[in-house]
Amino acid sequence: ADAEARHTMTADDRQRLHEAFGMLTSDGQLRGAMADKARQVDRLVDRAFALDVIRTAHTGTVIHITDAGCGKAYLSIALALALQQRGIVVHLRGIDANEHVVEQAMRAANHAGIEHASFECSTIAHATPIPTDVFIALHACDTASDDAIRLALICGAQAMLVAPCCHHAIQRQLREHTVPEAVRPLLRDGIQRERLGDLLTDAIRREFIRGHGYAVGLEEFISLEHTGKNVLICAEQRRDAQIPSLEELRAFTSLWGVSSTLLEPHP
């Protein structure tokens, strides 16, 4: 089904991307170990092209992309490549705390022919805010995803694609005696506590982003058989968005006896 599906990236896009990242065997075939990564990239590029800021872009449009916790920047380089091939001027900025992967990402971007790309070694929390159109954060661990959301808001991102990783901060706070009595059975097994922590964490993130004037949804971007980290927070600025009060969100977290770094004072 994946082979037959129509994706945004062309065969030429994929070839250039796979070559840039060394994803091919000596005879030009995709390495088996890279199949899941290639599938994820295809799905995420498809989703990015459905965002209004990208969907309405035309030849010569300038789009600024920030990839926070970029790692090797598979997705953002793929997206930049697909946009650039369509005549869109892309300015790509990658941020990661690992100097080694920052260097790898820069080499891959150069190899793929991305004309305006820069990568910097920094934590997301300490990155300098720069205006951006599309903000990406894939699998930033635990509260680093919160740092990414906060940075996206400060950067004035028109759209966000955030795929969180682990959710330990909220999971650790869940206690039977601090939640409503009717839901206490949900905390009597470790696996239920973990899943409930996941749900609460992403619900808090969604409502926090909504509170800043975005239309937000949670989506499954790829099958669980490929990765357990398959929840994608998709957000787009909307002038007519129904904006909930942050006090409502604080009441929600209080109900569950948890707190979120998103609601803490930020310098």
C-alpha positions in Angstrom: 0.0 0.0 0.0 2.8 2.4 0.8 4.5 1.6 -2.5 1.3 2.4 -4.4 0.4 5.5 -2.4 0.8 8.8 -4.1 3.1 11.0 -2.1 4.2 14.6 -2.4 7.8 13.8 -2.9 8.8 12.8 -6.5 11.1 10.0 -7.4 13.8 12.5 -8.0 13.2 14.2 -4.6 13.6 10.8 -2.9 16.7 9.9 -4.9 18.4 13.1 -3.9 17.4 12.8 -0.3 18.4 9.1 0.0 21.8 9.9 -1.6 22.3 12.9 0.7 21.8 10.7 3.8 23.6 7.6 2.5 20.4 5.6 2.6 21.1 3.5 -0.5 23.0 0.3 -1.1 25.9 0.1 -3.6 23.4 -0.9 -6.3 21.1 2.1 -5.6 18.4 0.4 -3.5 17.0 1.7 -0.3 18.7 0.0 2.7 16.3 -2.2 4.5 17.0 -0.6 7.9 16.0 2.8 6.4 12.6 1.8 5.1 10.7 2.9 8.1 12.5 6.2 8.2 11.8 6.8 4.5 8.1 6.0 5.1 7.8 8.4 8.0 9.5 11.2 6.0 7.0 10.6 3.1 4.0 10.8 5.4 5.2 13.9 7.2 6.1 15.8 4.0 2.6 14.9 2.8 1.1 16.4 6.0 3.3 19.5 5.7 2.1 20.2 2.2 -1.5 20.3 3.5 -0.7 23.2 5.8 -2.2 26.5 4.5 1.2 28.3 4.5 2.7 25.7 2.2 -0.5 24.8 0.2 -1.0 28.4 -0.9 2.7 29.1 -1.7 3.6 29.9 -5.3 6.9 30.2 -7.2 9.1 32.7 -5.6 7.4 32.6 -2.2 9.8 32.6 0.7 9.1 30.1 3.5 11.2 30.0 6.7 11.4 26.6 8.4 12.7 25.9 11.9 13.5 22.3 12.9 14.0 22.1 16.7 15.8 19.1 18.0 16.5 18.4 14.4 18.9 15.4 14.8 20.0 14.6 11.2 17.1 16.7 9.9 15.6 14.0 7.6 12.2 15.6 7.5 13.1 19.3 7.3 15.7 18.6 4.6 13.2 16.5 2.7 10.5 19.2 3.0 13.0 21.9 2.0 14.0 19.8 -1.0 10.4 19.2 -2.2 9.5 22.9 -1.8 12.7 24.1 -3.5 12.0 21.8 -6.5 8.7 23.6 -6.9 10.2 27.0 -7.0 9.7 28.0 -3.4 12.6 29.8 -1.7 13.3 27.9 1.6 15.3 29.2 4.5 15.9 26.2 6.8 17.2 26.5 10.3 18.0 23.4 12.4 18.7 23.3 16.1 20.2 20.4 18.0 22.3 20.1 21.2 24.4 17.3 19.6 27.3 18.9 17.6 28.0 15.7 15.7 24.5 15.4 14.2 24.5 19.2 13.5 27.5 18.6 11.3 25.9 15.6 9.6 22.7 17.6 8.9 24.7 20.4 7.4 26.5 18.0 5.1 23.3 16.3 4.1 21.6 19.7 3.3 24.6 20.7 1.2 24.6 17.4 -0.6 20.8 17.7 -1.3 21.3 21.1 -2.7 19.4 23.1 -0.1 20.5 26.7 -0.9 19.7 28.4 2.3 20.3 26.1 5.3 22.0 26.7 8.6 22.3 24.4 11.6 23.3 25.4 15.1 24.4 23.5 18.3 22.0 24.6 21.1 19.3 23.2 23.3 15.8 24.2 22.3 15.3 26.1 25.5 18.3 28.3 24.8 17.8 28.8 21.1 17.5 32.4 19.9 13.9 33.1 18.6 13.9 34.0 14.9 10.7 34.6 12.9 9.5 31.4 11.2 6.6 30.2 9.1 6.7 26.4 9.7 8.0 25.0 13.0 8.9 21.3 13.2 9.9 19.4 16.3 10.1 15.6 16.0 10.6 13.4 19.1 12.1 16.0 21.4 12.3 14.1 24.6 9.8 14.8 27.5 9.6 18.5 28.3 11.9 19.5 25.4 8.7 19.2 23.3 7.2 21.9 25.6 10.3 24.0 25.0 9.7 23.6 21.3 6.1 24.7 21.5 7.1 27.7 23.5 9.8 28.6 21.0 7.4 28.2 18.1 5.0 30.6 19.7 7.7 33.2 20.3 8.9 32.8 16.7 5.3 33.5 15.5 5.1 30.3 13.6 2.2 30.1 11.2 2.1 26.4 11.5 3.6 23.7 13.8 4.2 20.0 13.4 5.2 18.5 16.8 5.6 14.8 17.3 6.4 14.4 21.1 8.6 11.6 22.5 8.4 10.4 26.1 6.0 12.0 28.6 7.7 11.3 31.9 7.1 14.7 33.6 3.3 14.2 33.8 3.4 10.5 34.3 5.6 10.9 37.4 3.1 13.3 39.0 0.0 11.1 38.7 -1.1 9.7 42.1 -4.3 7.9 43.0 -4.9 10.3 45.9 -4.7 13.5 43.8 -7.1 12.5 40.9 -10.9 12.4 41.0 -12.0 9.2 42.9 -14.0 8.0 39.9 -10.9 7.7 37.7 -8.5 6.2 40.3 -8.8 2.7 38.7 -6.9 4.1 35.7 -3.8 4.5 37.9 -3.6 1.0 39.4 -1.4 -0.5 36.7 1.8 0.9 35.3 0.8 0.6 31.7 -2.5 2.5 32.3 -0.6 5.2 34.2 1.8 5.6 31.4 -0.9 5.8 28.7 -3.0 8.2 30.8 0.1 10.4 31.2 0.6 10.4 27.5 -3.0 11.5 26.9 -2.9 14.2 29.5 0.4 15.6 28.4 -0.7 16.0 24.8 -4.1 17.3 25.8 -2.4 20.0 27.8 -0.1 20.9 24.9 -3.1 21.1 22.5 -5.1 23.4 24.8 -2.0 25.5 25.5 -1.5 26.1 21.7 -5.2 26.7 21.2 -5.0 29.3 23.9 -2.6 31.2 21.6 -4.9 31.4 18.6 -4.2 28.2 16.7 -6.5 25.5 15.4 -4.9 22.3 16.7 -5.5 18.6 16.3 -3.8 15.4 17.3 -3.2 12.9 14.5 -1.6 9.5 14.0 0.9 10.1 11.3 2.1 6.5 10.8 1.2 3.0 11.9 2.3 1.8 15.4 4.1 -1.1 13.7 6.6 1.4 12.5 7.0 3.5 15.6 5.3 4.0 18.9 6.0 7.7 18.7 3.2 8.2 16.2 1.2 11.1 17.6 1.5 14.4 15.7 0.3 17.7 17.0 -0.7 19.8 14.0 -1.4 23.5 14.6 -2.1 26.4 12.3 -2.8 30.1 13.2 -6.4 31.0 12.8 -7.9 34.4 13.3 -11.3 32.9 14.0 -10.0 30.2 16.3 -12.0 29.7 19.5 -9.4 30.6 22.1 -9.8 29.0 25.5 -8.6 30.7 28.7 -5.3 29.6 30.1 -7.1 29.6 33.5 -9.3 26.8 32.1 -6.2 24.9 31.3 -4.8 25.5 34.8 -8.1 24.2 36.2 -7.8 21.1 34.1 -4.3 20.3 35.3 -5.3 21.0 38.9 -8.1 18.5 38.5 -5.6 15.8 37.7 -3.1 17.0 40.3 -0.3 17.7 37.8 1.5 20.8 36.5 3.1 21.5 33.2 6.2 23.4 32.3 4.2 25.3 29.7 2.2 27.0 32.5 5.3 27.9 34.5 6.7 31.5 34.3 9.2 31.8 31.6 12.0 34.4 31.7 
